Structure formats: C-alpha cells, structure tokens
Amino acid sequence: MELKNLFKLTAISTALAATLGLAGCGGDININTGKETTTPTTPTTPPTTPTETAQQKSYSGFATKSTTLATVDGKEVWELKGSLLPSTAASTISTGGQDGDKIVLGNDVVWLLNGAVVAGGDNENSVELSILPGTKVLGGSDSYLVISRGSTIMAEGTASAPIVFTSAETALGQEGKAGQWGGLVLLGNAPVNTCPDLANCDASFEVGNHNYGGDNTQDSSGVLQYVRVEFGGFKINDTQEMNGISFAGVGSGTQVDHIQVHLNNDDGVEFWGGNVSISNVVLTENFDDSLDWTNGWQGSAQHVYIRQGDNGSNRGIEADSNSDANAMPMSKPTLANITIDVANGTNSGGDDAEGILFRKGTGVTAYNLLVKGDVDSGECLEVNDDNTVNNANSAELTVQNSLVDCVEPFKNAKPDAAEGRTLALDVEAWFKGQEGNLVGASDLTGYMPNTSSVALTAGKADLSNLDDRLVDAQYIGAFDGTNDWTEGWTTAIHDDATPAPTTLPTLTSCPVGTTAETVPAGLYKDDAVTLVCTLQGNVLSNTTLLAGQNVMYKIDGGAVVVGGDNSNSATLAIQAGTKLFATDNSYIVVSRGSKIMAQGTATHPIEMTSQQDVIAGAEGARGQWGGLVLLGKGLTNTCPDKNACDASFEVGDFPYGGNDNTDSSGQISYVVIKYAGFKVNDTQEMNGISFAAVGSGTQVDHIQVHANGDDGVEFWGGAVNLKYVYLTHNFDDSLDWTNGWQGKAQFVYITHEDGNANRGIEGDSHKGATDTPVSKPKLANFTILPGADIENASGDKGEGILLRVATAAELYNVLVQGRKGSTSTTESGECLELDGSYAGLVDNVNNNTLTMSHSIIDCNEPFKYSSDNAATADAINVETWFMGQEGNATKAVTLTDGMPATTDAALIGAGKDLSTDDNFFEATNFIGAFDGQNDWRQGWAYFPQ
C-alpha cells in the first residue's frame, strides 16, 4: 500500500479491514475513522471543561494528535508537520514537550512525519530537537526530517532502547520495503567545494532546495547515537532520491556513532563536504551505494559494517570529490576498520554489486579495510579518472593494512578519450605496493573473523596516534573476532530466524566458458540431470560454474588449466552445490597467479568425482581421474634462488614456487573429491589435492579426499593452512609433505581401508644440508586410524605416522589408534616412526624443532626407528622421545566412528589449547579431531560404507 498525503482515511480503513487483529504483526494499532454515530441525549448536569492529558499538555504547542492513527504499540500517535520553531510560551516539558528553542520528542508516544518536517529556519529561529531513547518515528510516503543550518538534533538512544525511524507501513503490520518514506537530512555550516566563497555559501540540497555549507569546520548539528533508519529513500525522479541519512556540510562538532541504515532505496549514508566523523555504523541491503561521499568530505569513519543485498545493491563505497581538481576542499576522509560484504548480481537499475570505487579526484587515508566478494560480485576495488589517479600516485589516496578477498579483486583505471581520461593505473600493483596490504582469504564466519583469520593480526597499530579521531584497533575489518558491537540495537542481523536451506535453481543453458553436451535419457545415475556443461583446455578469463539441481560439469580433454603461468591470470569460481565429474585422463590445474574460488557450504557442498561415479551402470573407484592441482608462488627448498624459481610439478611439468609464502590461490571450502589419482608411471601419480608452493593467503577448510589412487593431499613447500579435513580410504599417504611446507592444520580425521593404504602422515623436508626452508608444519587435533599391516598393491603396509628426510614439525593433540588384531593381517603396522637416514632429522629432535605433545598412541606396535645410515642407527629411541614430552601417553581409548565419548577423560580435557599463542588455531582442550559432541563432517561429507 502506498500512502500519499499522509494516510488517506479510506486507505487506513481498508488496511484495518484487511488486517484485523494486528497485534501479532508488530504492535497494537487503533484507528479512529471518525464515523461512529450516537443518539444525542439531554444533559442532566452542566458541561465541564475537558481535562488535558499529559501528552496534550506536552505536545500541543508544536504537534497534533493523529486523527487517523489512534495508537501504535499501545501509545498515542502524534503528528509533526511543517516547521518546528522556537516558542515564547511556558515550558511544557514533562516526558517531552517544548521549552523555548528546545523541543523534546518523548518516548511516551509514537511520532508521525507529515511531508517535509523542518527543524528551525536556515541559520535563524534555531531549535534543538531532542529525541528520547526508545522513541519511534514513522514516515509516510512523502515525508522526511530536516535539521536546518544552525539547529541541532539530539537523538541519543541506547543499545537497549535505540531510536527508530521507520515507515508507516510497518506500523500497519505490513512488510517494510525500501522507499516507503524519505529519510533524515542534517544541514550544516561546514565547508563544501561547490561554494567558491565559503563565507557566503548556500549550496542547495538535492531534495527540497534546503541550504547548506559554510566556513565552520567545527559546526555542530547535534548527536546521532543508537539510531536506526529503515525503509527510506523515496524517489522523486532519476536524479533526486533520498538517502537514509544525508550529511550536507555537517561539521566535526556533530557526534555520530552506532547508527544503522537498512533497506534504503538510494544510498545508506551520503556526505556532501563537511567534517563530521562517524563510528560503529551498520549499512545493510541499501539499494545504491552504502557509503557515499562527494564535494569535499574530510571527516572520518571507523568500525563500519556494510552488507549488500544480492541483486539489490550497487557499491559498498562510492567516493568523489569534484570533477574540477581545483575545487577546494578536496574530499579526503580517514577510514579505518571497515568490512564490506559485496553482494552478487545486479540491482534493478542494472548496476553490478561492487566493493569500493574511488573517483572524481577524491583523496583518502584508509587503514584496516576488508572487502569480501563472492563468485558473482563485481570488482572489489576500482580507481577511476585522471584526478584520482594523480592522487593515488602522489599519496593523497592511500590504503594500508587492508585485505581484499574477492573473485574479481581489482579494476584498473584506463584511458578513455570519450570520457576525457588519459591516465592508467594498475590498481593491483598500487594496492600491493602499500604497507601491509593483502590479497587472500579473509576466513570469516558471517562478518566475524575466525580465530585463524589473518585479519585479526594484520591491522594497522596505533591508529589514535595517526589520527586522534580514531581509536586503536589493530585488526582488519570492523570486528575483532570477539566483541560484536552490533548486538542489541540493530535490525536484520541478529533477530532473523535461520533461513531454510535454499533449493538450487534449474538452469536452462551452460555458463560462458563451457559448452553444452547432449544428455541421452538414462545415461546418468541422477535422472534429474538434463544439462551437462563441458570445461576443457586453457581457461584464460574469469569463469563461474553455476550451481543447478539439473546440471553437472564435465572436466574433459586432459589438463584443464586455469590461467597462464604468472600471466593471463584468471579465476575459476565454483558455486555452492556444483557437481563436477572428470574423464579418465583429466584434471584441474590452477596456475601461478590465478585462483580457484570453490565456495561450497555445509548444506550445498561442491563435489568433484569421476565419470564412472555418475554414469548409470558404472562404479567409482581409485584413479579414475586426476584431481586438483594448485600451483603457488610460495617458498620451496628445491629452488636455491627463490626470486627465480620454476620448480616442475611431477605431472605435466607445470612450474611452481617463488618468494611469497603469503600468496593466494583462492579458496576451497566444503569440497569433496572422490576417485581421483590416476597413475602415469611408478613415480608420477596424481594426488587428490596437490598444494605446490601454495601460500597462506589461500583458504582451505572443510575438505574431503576419498579413495584417491595416490596421496590424499600433498604439499611441496609453501605455507597454506588447512582446517576440518576428512581423508578416507586413500591408497598411499593420506597427508604428505615435503620441500619446505610451513603451514598449519587443525581438525584432521584420517581413516584407511585395509590392504589399500600406506601411511596416515608421511613428512619429509630435504636431502641437501643447505636446502631451505626446512619443512616445519604445525599440526593439531588429528585422529588417525591406520589400516591393517597388509601390503597394498605397491607393497606398502598400513601405518600411522612417518617423519623422515630431515623434516621438523610441531604436533599436538594427535591420536593414532591402530587395528588391534593378534596377527600382522589383523593389526596395524607401526603407528609412529622416525627415520634418521638423513641426519637433519636427528638434529631437529635434539634442538626441539621436531616435537610432539599431548598425544596418545593406541597401537599394538606403537613405535619404530629405522635408518639406512649406520652412523645414525639407534640415534633416537622413538618411545623415549615421545614419552619424554608433555602430555603424551600410550593407552587404549574407545572411539565410535572416530568420536570419543564426552566422558572419556583420556581424551577430553587432556589436550593443549594453542589458540592463546597462535590465532589460526581454535580453542581446544581435547586430543584428536573431535570433542565428543560436535561432528564437523555432518551435512557435507561423503561417508564411505
């Protein structure tokens, strides 16, 4: 229902008739139609003077009691209209009221705006409009509130009693939607660069022609604190639209913190010049730009959370100064601790969802920004036009200690004669060339960084010394991982019910970059599949595999290679719920400089499997396709010169390696890989996932490799980290490292199939004494169930952990439980072995760079030391080494599918908490991969029979 001219009587009556009993829709509403009739009677007593209510005494001087809405939320509704001006009458303030130039909107009533309500005149007849905590203000379709130059608003809510500006429709129990009313406009006397003479500045606001601007940088328009503005932004025409909160020439004397603008039909907040600063700001699902500035804004913004709406938003930040580079002051705000969750798709205006656009000669000083985009997001950081490029090159536009985690991270400035642009800027190089900036995985749950997120430790320190408007917050993004400052006063973040799992769409055509294949009836086990899209060859442009309930993707023709080697970089994005299968000789390779963004979810994991696993009448088995290969620019000790490293991957001779252990190859989350690992020859075999010098900027979590023909996962150098890893029935080693891997892993569960596996862990480093870096991963909370001591087809038996070839490592909270038969065919082989054939391993034991603590070995054959080198034979007694470290034991434990009982004191409460020393690790007090209560495999993993 669109409300024009403030609730026509017939509209209210219709709404009431349609929604009787609205108490369950957001509050009690009583509507007086004015049509009730009674039979007159002859008075028997003289008439008496009506007694004024407390509200009438307080508010009648500047407001009127609504004649259409009697009560909302059990409170009377009072209407504000036209100008709010000083009064010479006696004070009427009780809960609220007026005293001279002070007007107080009390929380004992609900307020209704009728048209443009303007507090004060333009630098005359000034008033202070005070709004008490817990007050609700309703707006009709053509209404908004303006605070004139020289007047102030004192809207000081609290976390438990915020002040809420919302639409009148919501008071009628209807759904709140963008554009149902106007918004809040603050007009100040601070500088704006559209006025050549600031002492005589009368810039005109875009709606209503209200004046703003001046020469007072410290001007005050009052206080906005714990204020929520919802469902605003009515549109007058294509160029005139209302923002949630508009700051026009507002000065630094204004206090703004803890504000939210939700579902506005234009921008969330916009600044035209001025110096006002804002903090603790939430901007959610706004249609155009969430935070927009122009015409010389020089304030600051800290702790800002922006969440865009899919297919409903444009930019997180749109930043301008003036098309004239000589217009002063130049926009140059200071930004810190901003998180932008970029949406997917386009809004109804045809605008892509994007992150940050700096243009029209703006400057900025920015710290600790976090921009996270998804598979269908637009660019996350763009610089545009010559004046802005000049600012970027002259340090007027700087971004430091910030993190971009996006499928399409950057868009360059390019010459465009039609647009009058002549300068270019490589935005990626500009961003990476500044202090502390990162491109990689943000590792968030919702908007909150996980304990393992780089965002928690990579922020700029001492912000308050750099700018006294900022507070110290040495983390990237709006949140520190512990304290959620949005709780208690915001909407649409915490109070929404958990949505039901979404159903994947039905696709009618294949995505760009793939080709459609005919689907004969009955060919596939899943008869819902009507569309098969083939991906093959070299992927040299960004390609997204769209999820659909009727579609599968075929990896065909050998190696599908994403990008060129450090050239023609591309991103292969894979949506949650996508299913891929591969032909016998096929596999996926992600080149150096390119990325894979395989972002599944617990309800919609991504599956990669063999062709035989999906074709009717066939069965999946080890080695039926290749697997997934990630090639990074991290350190590997096979390259003496890390700046000129081209190590060769064992299948296909793809180059990898470099000097950047923070490099990002993208993200792999909630991904299941089955039946991969084909064999080229006795020395060349494919792993489920191969991490070749992959850097720590890559996010890997919730992955499973099942029934691979060689190793489950293997690492050649690099520093990639993993969490929540399930490795089942892999033929050789489940987790294998060599050549200098220095990453971390937590929560890893390994199971073997008897007669078809070798080791749970095989750890190597180097053979040359001068090879660096030395492998030194840090591992915690592993459960390893090795298979029986039966040779697999390669002659290898089922064993637990082998550390050898000079590796170092730190292992904590590890449980190895072997088979417990009475013969070699019914029990596991050795569960912990150190091989000192290369003396470096002995050195690592002696200097405590190879350690293992708070771990349990539960095996018939717990330990083994082996050496082919007589000089080092028996140099280490493995049992003595293990038992001599803190918290270790050999004892029997009981598991059910890897899970201990919650009362198992041997495991629960016996582990080491690594989170206090290393924020990658989650807090634990248990040994093994599970705490006895939470099975992190549920919902996404494949459980072998």
Secondary structure, 3 states (H helix, E strand, C coil): CCCCCCCCHHHHHHHHHHCCCHHHHCCCEECCCCCCCCCCCCCCCCCCCCCCCHHHHHHCCCCEECCCCCEECCEEEEEEEEEECCCCCCCCCCCCEEECCEEEECCCCEEEEEEEEEECECCECCCEEEECCCCEEEECCCCEEEECCCCEEEEECCCCCCEEEEEHHHHCCCCCCCCCCCCEEEECCCCCCCCCCHHHCCEECCCCCCEECCCCCCCCCEEEEEEEEECCCCECCCCCECCCEEEECCCCCCEEEEEEEECCCCCCEEEECCCCEEEEEEEECCCCCCEEEECCCCCEEEEEEEECCCCCCCEEEEECCCCCCCCCCCCCCEEEEEEEECCCCECCCCCECEEEEECCCCCEEEEEEEEECCCCCCCCEEECCHHHHHHHHCCCEEEECCEEECCCCEECECCEHHHCECCCECHHHHHHCCCCCEECCCCEECCEECCCCHHHCCCCCCHHHHCCCCCCCCCCCCCCCCCCCCCCCCCCCCCCCCCCCCCCCCCCCCCCCCEEECCCCCCECCCCCCEEEEECCEECCCEEECCCCCEEEEECCCEEEECECCECCCEEEECCCCEEEECCCCEEEECCCCEEEEECCCCCCEEEEEHHHHECCCCCCCCCCCCEEEECCCCCCCCCCHHHCCEECCCCCCEECCCCCCCCCEEEEEEEEECCCCECCCCCECCCEEEECCCCCCEEEEEEEECCCCCCEEEECCCCCEEEEEEECCCCCCEEEECCCCCEEEEEEEECCCCCCCEEEEECCCCCCCCCCCCCCEEEEEEEECCECCCCCCCCCCEEEEECCCCCEEEEEEEEECCECCCCCCEECCCEEEECCCHHHHHHHHCCCEEEECCEEECCCCEEEECCCHHHCCCCCHHHHHHCCCCCEECCCCEECCEECCCCCCCECCCCCCCCCCCCCCCCCECCCCCCCCCCCCCCCCCCC
